[in-house]
Amino acid sequence: MPASQSPAERELAQLIVRAVNLEAVAAEDIDPEAPLFGAGLGLDSIDALEIALEISKRYGLQLRSDDEENRRIFASLRALSRYIEERRARE
């Protein structure tokens, strides 16, 4: 059974599902600790760009494609949500 999502993770999961048209995946079924790329949700670099664009629109945060931290930031729904919360808290 997947770990439960926090409200912020659920909101972000819904954003991801919409951003990359994951019609076969329900936002609430995304395991917050599972990888977003590769074996997890199976997203690719184009999906990462789409997600980053939506995060920019929704949260006003710029995620740069050349950021060396992207692997860590996009590791899982939980990691991405934590990153957004940390960045928003600093602003």
C-alpha positions as CSV (number, residue, x, y, z in Angstrom):
1,M,0.0,0.0,0.0
2,P,1.5,3.4,-0.9
3,A,2.3,5.9,1.8
4,S,-0.4,8.5,2.3
5,Q,-0.2,11.9,0.7
6,S,-0.2,15.2,2.6
7,P,-2.6,17.8,1.4
8,A,0.3,19.7,-0.4
9,E,1.4,16.4,-2.0
10,R,-2.2,15.7,-3.2
11,E,-2.4,19.2,-4.7
12,L,0.9,18.7,-6.5
13,A,-0.1,15.2,-7.7
14,Q,-3.2,16.7,-9.3
15,L,-1.0,19.4,-10.9
16,I,1.4,16.6,-12.3
17,V,-1.5,14.5,-13.6
18,R,-2.9,17.5,-15.5
19,A,0.4,18.8,-16.7
20,V,1.5,15.6,-18.4
21,N,-2.0,14.2,-19.2
22,L,-1.7,11.0,-17.0
23,E,-5.2,9.9,-17.8
24,A,-4.6,6.4,-16.6
25,V,-3.3,7.6,-13.2
26,A,-5.4,9.0,-10.3
27,A,-3.6,11.7,-8.4
28,E,-4.4,10.1,-5.1
29,D,-2.9,6.8,-6.3
30,I,0.6,8.3,-6.8
31,D,2.9,7.0,-4.0
32,P,4.6,10.1,-2.6
33,E,7.8,8.1,-2.1
34,A,7.9,6.4,-5.5
35,P,10.2,7.7,-8.3
36,L,8.6,10.1,-10.7
37,F,10.9,9.0,-13.5
38,G,11.9,5.7,-14.9
39,A,10.4,2.8,-13.0
40,G,8.0,4.9,-11.0
41,L,5.5,7.0,-13.0
42,G,7.7,6.6,-16.1
43,L,8.0,10.3,-16.7
44,D,10.7,11.7,-19.0
45,S,12.6,15.0,-19.4
46,I,9.8,16.6,-21.5
47,D,7.4,15.8,-18.7
48,A,9.8,17.4,-16.2
49,L,9.7,20.6,-18.3
50,E,5.9,20.5,-18.4
51,I,5.7,20.0,-14.6
52,A,8.3,22.8,-14.0
53,L,6.2,25.2,-16.2
54,E,3.0,24.4,-14.2
55,I,4.9,24.8,-10.9
56,S,6.1,28.2,-12.1
57,K,2.5,29.2,-12.9
58,R,0.9,27.8,-9.7
59,Y,3.6,28.6,-7.1
60,G,5.7,31.3,-8.8
61,L,8.9,29.2,-8.5
62,Q,11.4,28.9,-11.3
63,L,12.8,25.4,-11.7
64,R,15.8,25.6,-14.0
65,S,16.6,22.7,-16.4
66,D,20.3,23.1,-15.8
67,D,20.0,22.9,-12.0
68,E,22.2,20.1,-10.7
69,E,19.8,19.5,-7.9
70,N,16.9,18.5,-10.3
71,R,17.6,14.7,-9.7
72,R,17.0,15.2,-6.0
73,I,14.2,17.8,-6.4
74,F,12.2,15.5,-8.9
75,A,13.1,12.2,-7.2
76,S,9.6,11.7,-5.9
77,L,6.3,13.5,-5.3
78,R,7.3,13.9,-1.6
79,A,10.8,15.4,-2.6
80,L,9.2,17.8,-5.1
81,S,6.5,18.9,-2.6
82,R,9.1,19.4,0.2
83,Y,11.3,21.5,-2.2
84,I,8.3,23.7,-3.1
85,E,7.3,24.2,0.5
86,E,10.9,25.1,1.5
87,R,11.3,27.6,-1.3
88,R,7.9,29.2,-0.6
89,A,8.8,29.5,3.1
90,R,11.9,31.5,2.2
91,E,10.1,34.1,0.1
